[in-house]
Amino acid sequence: MQNEQVTNKLPSKMSLIVRVMVSCYLIYTVYSLGDVWNRYSGGELILYLIIMVVFGLAACIMGGLAIRDLITGKYFAGALDNSDMMKK
């Protein structure tokens, strides 16, 4: 068996920034759907509420993880990058 190097696949800093921006847009979408109580009723209201919850959870998880990775430096060429390319 050959000695295979395991490379650490870290996202770029720009990728993390885009994730934060997308999560902010999802939060804005949830906020803009806030008046569904007055517009819809019955099954449509339930559908919009489910969409709001899913978008809100996705935004919190994606944005939270991206912000954590930005703060801790867990991105390519960041503080926690242990790849051989950075040691040259």
Rosetta silent file (secondary structure, phi, psi, omega in degrees, C-alpha in Angstrom):
SEQUENCE: MQNEQVTNKLPSKMSLIVRVMVSCYLIYTVYSLGDVWNRYSGGELILYLIIMVVFGLAACIMGGLAIRDLITGKYFAGALDNSDMMKK
SCORE:     score description
SCORE:     0.000 S_00000001
   1 L     0.000  138.687 -179.490    0.000    0.000    0.000 S_00000001
   2 L   -84.327  153.494  176.180    1.212    3.426   -0.863 S_00000001
   3 L   -78.291  107.100 -178.676    1.519    6.185    1.619 S_00000001
   4 L   -99.871  134.280  176.946   -1.371    8.463    0.714 S_00000001
   5 L   -84.952  132.841  176.867   -1.525   11.958    2.028 S_00000001
   6 L   -93.701  115.795  179.700   -4.856   12.992    3.386 S_00000001
   7 L   -89.721  142.954  179.767   -5.533   16.553    2.368 S_00000001
   8 L   -86.854  112.815 -177.916   -7.677   18.719    4.547 S_00000001
   9 L   -87.795   94.461  178.566  -10.547   20.067    2.435 S_00000001
  10 L  -104.358  144.843  176.881  -11.286   23.451    3.917 S_00000001
  11 L   -72.761  160.904  176.668  -13.587   26.018    2.324 S_00000001
  12 L   -79.065  164.456  179.543  -12.229   29.340    1.162 S_00000001
  13 H   -65.194  -37.408  179.465  -12.828   32.515    3.144 S_00000001
  14 H   -65.527  -36.805  177.677  -14.983   33.894    0.336 S_00000001
  15 H   -61.696  -40.983  178.221  -17.141   30.758    0.413 S_00000001
  16 H   -67.562  -37.458  178.058  -17.817   31.302    4.102 S_00000001
  17 H   -65.808  -39.763  177.564  -18.677   34.955    3.504 S_00000001
  18 H   -64.553  -37.982  177.361  -21.129   33.943    0.766 S_00000001
  19 H   -62.677  -39.799  177.683  -22.724   31.461    3.183 S_00000001
  20 H   -65.392  -41.215  179.181  -23.235   34.239    5.723 S_00000001
  21 H   -64.772  -40.672  178.389  -24.774   36.452    3.027 S_00000001
  22 H   -65.410  -39.736  178.553  -27.135   33.664    1.913 S_00000001
  23 H   -66.863  -35.710  174.744  -28.202   33.045    5.498 S_00000001
  24 H   -64.127  -38.893  178.125  -28.905   36.772    5.914 S_00000001
  25 H   -66.316  -37.859  177.242  -31.039   36.668    2.769 S_00000001
  26 H   -64.829  -38.889  176.572  -32.967   33.681    4.137 S_00000001
  27 H   -65.025  -39.552  176.055  -33.608   35.581    7.366 S_00000001
  28 H   -62.267  -40.385  178.496  -34.807   38.553    5.301 S_00000001
  29 H   -63.025  -43.175  177.692  -37.139   36.206    3.390 S_00000001
  30 H   -62.962  -41.492  178.958  -38.586   34.877    6.640 S_00000001
  31 H   -63.934  -39.935 -179.091  -39.036   38.445    7.873 S_00000001
  32 H   -72.285  -20.906  175.503  -40.788   39.485    4.654 S_00000001
  33 H   -86.083    8.035 -174.896  -43.174   36.534    4.977 S_00000001
  34 H   -64.385  -21.143 -178.369  -44.178   37.798    8.418 S_00000001
  35 H   -95.364   23.358  179.391  -47.561   39.122    7.303 S_00000001
  36 H   -68.106  -19.959  179.829  -48.895   35.734    6.172 S_00000001
  37 H   -61.909  -34.769 -177.086  -51.289   35.794    9.114 S_00000001
  38 H   -86.940  -25.927 -173.971  -53.363   38.494    7.397 S_00000001
  39 H   -89.697  -37.997 -170.072  -53.145   37.198    3.818 S_00000001
  40 L  -121.523  162.641  175.583  -53.712   33.450    4.064 S_00000001
  41 L  -149.549  162.452  176.676  -55.758   30.968    6.027 S_00000001
  42 L    70.264 -132.467 -176.058  -56.125   27.211    6.301 S_00000001
  43 H   -66.710  -35.007  178.314  -53.712   25.046    4.355 S_00000001
  44 H   -65.020  -39.176  179.011  -51.886   27.943    2.713 S_00000001
  45 H   -64.154  -42.970  179.104  -51.104   29.461    6.108 S_00000001
  46 H   -63.222  -41.913  178.775  -49.713   26.158    7.375 S_00000001
  47 H   -60.918  -46.211 -179.937  -47.563   25.799    4.245 S_00000001
  48 H   -66.616  -35.895  177.807  -46.108   29.295    4.644 S_00000001
  49 H   -66.829  -38.974  176.683  -45.456   28.738    8.344 S_00000001
  50 H   -63.893  -43.111  178.119  -43.590   25.503    7.561 S_00000001
  51 H   -61.559  -41.445  179.526  -41.558   27.327    4.908 S_00000001
  52 H   -63.966  -41.153  179.877  -40.732   30.092    7.378 S_00000001
  53 H   -66.916  -44.031 -179.496  -39.568   27.610   10.013 S_00000001
  54 H   -64.193  -45.946  178.481  -37.435   25.638    7.533 S_00000001
  55 H   -62.753  -41.642  179.836  -35.845   28.798    6.092 S_00000001
  56 H   -64.042  -44.080  178.082  -35.231   30.181    9.579 S_00000001
  57 H   -65.351  -43.348  179.185  -33.581   26.981   10.808 S_00000001
  58 H   -61.578  -41.646  179.757  -31.469   26.660    7.656 S_00000001
  59 H   -65.171  -43.554 -179.451  -30.341   30.280    7.984 S_00000001
  60 H   -65.657  -43.721 -178.892  -29.424   29.909   11.651 S_00000001
  61 H   -68.304  -51.078 -177.425  -27.511   26.663   11.146 S_00000001
  62 H   -64.390  -45.853 -179.987  -25.703   27.692    7.953 S_00000001
  63 H   -67.298  -40.578  179.439  -24.933   31.203    9.151 S_00000001
  64 H   -63.794  -44.496  178.482  -23.908   30.093   12.608 S_00000001
  65 H   -66.161  -38.882  179.578  -21.499   27.459   11.320 S_00000001
  66 H   -67.567  -42.249  178.539  -20.019   29.859    8.755 S_00000001
  67 H   -65.648  -40.323  177.330  -19.533   32.616   11.326 S_00000001
  68 H   -60.783  -43.813 -179.946  -17.953   30.118   13.746 S_00000001
  69 H   -66.826  -35.085  176.529  -15.545   28.950   11.030 S_00000001
  70 H   -66.754  -42.416 -178.090  -14.653   32.541   10.142 S_00000001
  71 H   -67.943  -42.149 -177.120  -13.970   33.461   13.755 S_00000001
  72 H   -82.022  -10.595  179.684  -11.886   30.364   14.504 S_00000001
  73 L    82.380   26.189 -178.170   -9.966   30.543   11.206 S_00000001
  74 L   -89.987   67.129  176.284  -11.215   27.219    9.904 S_00000001
  75 L  -148.348  169.731 -177.846  -10.802   28.034    6.218 S_00000001
  76 L   -59.620  127.995 -177.873   -8.101   27.674    3.559 S_00000001
  77 L    69.576   18.978  176.687   -5.011   29.647    4.646 S_00000001
  78 L   -91.516 -171.585 -175.828   -6.633   30.372    7.984 S_00000001
  79 L   -66.335  -30.475 -176.870   -5.303   29.831   11.471 S_00000001
  80 L   -98.678   11.179 -179.997   -6.397   26.177   11.636 S_00000001
  81 L   -80.223  119.469 -178.637   -5.117   25.155    8.173 S_00000001
  82 L  -109.823   17.031 -175.657   -2.541   22.377    8.554 S_00000001
  83 L   -70.916  158.382 -178.975   -2.035   21.571    4.881 S_00000001
  84 H   -69.165  -27.108 -178.796    1.434   21.139    3.404 S_00000001
  85 H   -62.854  -32.684 -177.900    0.891   23.950    0.894 S_00000001
  86 H   -80.215  -17.991 -178.289    0.898   26.519    3.669 S_00000001
  87 H   -86.925  -10.001 -178.209    4.130   25.195    5.211 S_00000001
  88 L   -73.963    0.000    0.000    6.229   25.705    2.061 S_00000001
